[in-house]
Amino acid sequence: MASTCMQIFAFILALLGIMGAMVATLLPNWKVSADVGSNIITAISQMQGLWMDCTWYSTGMFSCTLKYSVLSLPAYLQTARTTMVLSCVMAAMGLCLASLGLKCTRWGGGRRSKRHAAIASGGCFIAAGFLCLVPASWFTNEVITNFLDRSVHESNKFEPGGAVYVAFLSAGFLFVGGSIFCVSCSGKRPGHQDMILLPPPNKLILQQQQQLLQQQQQDQHQYCSLSPLDNKTGYSLQDYV
């Protein structure tokens, strides 16, 4: 019962993780401008994401521009795109396997099949969490390095946006959910293999009785095969006549 509750809890965490990873992948605020001035004709807020760049103007206008060229993007941005998409795919695959490996469900085969499916789903969730953590860490490092660089103008400095924090949180959910799935099914059940190898109780008792009877017959046969001359310590019948 406790293992089933742990699996349900892990499934909920993994579901939150994949939802967060998908939202973080689509959000345009991976980095946000720190301060670009207060001029009325300049933008008051700039946001850059994996797929588009958005700008808020002081006049209330809002515009976004898609990043069509992939080769013109920096390496960390190309890596972030690829790994985030792979993270969502791996998490979705783990979610399908987890639905088969849950002990509270009837589909998915027997206990052994469910156990293997649960462990495989845990591995997928852990891999998805790692793929989600790598771009978030690399992107944050690039933004902070650029922000601390004195040669960069203040109008070109950015800070980590909300999408980065969502990615970190989603990676944590996926890591915890995958670890719980692996731990909940990796333990060996005490006495399970022994019960399979041992015969049923009635058959075991019958085998013990047969062995005892055979041993008694062997002892009786050995006793009868001894001659009176071989028994040096025994007494003959003539001693009592």
N, C-alpha and C positions, 0 to 999 in steps of 0.2 A: 504494500500500500504506500509506504514511504517512497519507494523507488518510482512508483507511478506518479505521485505528486511532484517529485523532482523533475520527471520528464515533462510534465505539463508546464511547470514553471520555466524550464529551459526552452520549451517550444514558444512560450509567450515572449521570452527575452530574444530569441532568434527572430521572431516575427517583428518585434520592435526594431531589431538591428537591420533587417533587410528593408524595412520601410524607411528608416533613417538614412541608410546608404543610398537608396533611390532618390530621396528628397535632396540629400547633399550633392548628388551628382547633377541634378537639374538646377539647383539654386545658382543665381548669378553673383552671389556675394561671398566668394572665397577670399577676396581681399577688398578692403574698403579704404577709400582715401582718408588720410588723417585730417588735413586742413588745407584747402586750396584757395583760401581768401574769401573775402566778403563782397567782391565786386558784383554788381547786379547783372552784368552780362557774362559772368563766368559761372561755372558749375559749382554747386555747393556740396555735391556728393558724387563720387565715382565708385562704381562697383565692377569688379572683374571676376568672372567665373570660368568654368571649364569650356563653356560653349558660346558665351556671349558676354559683352561688356555693356553695362547700363550706366546712364548718367541722369542725375537729378539737377535741374537748373533752378536758380532762385526765382524765376518767373513761374514756377510750378509745372513746367514741362518735363516730360520723362521720355527718354529714348533709349533703345537698345540696339546693339549691332552684333550680328552673328559673326563668329570666327570661321570663315569658310576655308581658309588655307590652313592645312595641317602642318606642312613643312616649314612654314614661317613661324610657328610657335616655338617657344623655348623647350628644352628637353624635359624640364620638370613638369611643364603643363601637358606635354604629350604623354608622359608617363602617368600623370594623374588621371587623364582621360581613360587610358587603357586599363589601368588597375581598378578604377572605380567600376567600370563596366564589367570586368571579370569578377569583381567582388559581388556585384548584384547577381550575376549568373550563377556563381558558386553557392551563394546564399539561397537562391531559388531552388537549386538542385538539392541542397541540404534540407530545405523545407519539405520537398516532396518525399525524400527518404525518411525524414522524421515522422511524417504522417503515417508511413508504413511501419515504422519501428516503435510507435507508441504502444505501450502495454494495454491501454484502455480501449484500443480499437480492435475490431474483429478482422480487418483485412491485413494483409502482409504475411500470411503464412503462420507457421508454428513459432514456438518460442525461440528456437535457434535462428530462424530467418529474421525475426523481429530484432533479435540481439545484434545480428550483423548489420541490419539496416540502421539501427540506432547508432552504432559505432561509426558507420560510414557517414551518416548525417552530421555527427559531431565533428568528424574530420573536415567535412565541407564547411561547416560554420567557422571552425578555427582558421582554415585557409582563407575564407572570405573576410574574416576579421583582420588577418594579416595584410591582405590586399587592400583593405580599406585604411589601415593604419599607415602604410608606406606613403601614399600620396599626401595624406594629411600632414604627416611629419615633414616630408620634403618641402611641401608648399609653405608650411609655416616657417621652416628654416630659411627659405629664399626670401620671404616677405620680411622677416626680422633682420636678415643680413642687409637687405636693401634699405631698410628703414634706418639702420645704424650707420650706413655709409654716409660720410660727410660730403662726399663729392656729388651726391644726388640732391637735386633741388627739392625744397619742401613741398612743392606742388606735385611732385612725382613720388612722394612717399606714401606707402599704404600700410594698413594694419590688417591682421587676420580677421576675416569676417565670420558671420554666424555659421556659414556652411562648413567651415573647418571644425568648429566645435561640435556640430552635428555629426561629422564624420568620425571624430574621436569617440563620441558617445556611442555611435553605432558599432564601431569596432569593439568597444568594451562589451556591449551586449552580445555580439556574436562570439567573442572569446569565452565569456562566461557560459552562454547557452551551449556552445560546442563542448566545453569541458565537462559540464554536468551530464550531457548525453553520453560522453565517453566513459565517465566514472560510474554512472548508474548501471552500465551493462558490462563493464570490464571485469567485475569481481566474479570469482568462482563460487558457485553455490556449494555450500558444505554438504558432503554426503551424496551429491547428485550422481556422480559417476559411480560411487560405491553401490548405490541402490540399483544401478543399471547392471553392474557386473555380477552382483549376487543373485542366486536363484530365489524363487519364491520361498516363503517360510515353510510350507508343507513339504515341498520338494527337498529342502535342506534337512528337515527332520528325518525324512525317509532315507536320505543318503547317510546320515549319521547312524541310524538304526541298522542299515545294511552293512556299514563298515564295522560296527560293533559285533554283529552276528558273524561276519566273516572272521573276525579276530578270535572270537570264542571257538569257532569250528577249527581254526588252525591250532589253537592251544590244546584242544581236546585230541586232535589228531597226533600232535607231538607227544602227548602224555601216553596215549595208547600204543605208540610205536616203541616205547621203551620196554625192554625185557627185564625179568626179575633179576637176572645176573648182572645187568648194568646198574641196577639200583643197589649200591653198596650200603647205603644207610637204612634200607627198608628191612622188614622182618618177614620171614616166610611163614606159611601156614603150619608147618611142623612144630614150630616153637610153642604153639598154643595147644598141641595135642598131647 
